[in-house]
Amino acid sequence: MARAYRFRVIEYFSYYAVRDTWSGKEHAMSDGVECLFTKTGRSMRPGSEYFRKAWEKALNENSNDTAEAYFNEER
């Protein structure tokens, strides 16, 4: 069974967004698309499913930090 994450990464035509599944709200994400790397140190390619899943995992590792960074006004 797949792990249920609080935060989901949504890929739109010209940007990414993070969606809080608890509230249903989204916030655009412009920075960070070049910050994900493989275990061997290679930059991940934006637009790939692996990239989106890795970014989603990173956002959910500390969901309190993600909530504060992107949805602080709703807390």
Phi, psi and omega in degrees: 000137180288145179288134180273114178267149174288319184254136179241143175263127180248128179259118174258176184303317186240005180195170174251156176223155173251133179247129174273111183291341178288319183256341184082000181277153178237153176222130179295145179236113181256329181262153173106350183292345178256014187259001181259135182229152175286173178298336180270003176092006179273140178294137178280148183273117175302144180101343179273153179297323178299319178299312182298317180295319179295320179293319178299316178299316180297319180293334183265353179297324173225085186297334177295319178295318180295316178299318180293320183289321187250338185229030185300325182293342180266356184276000000 
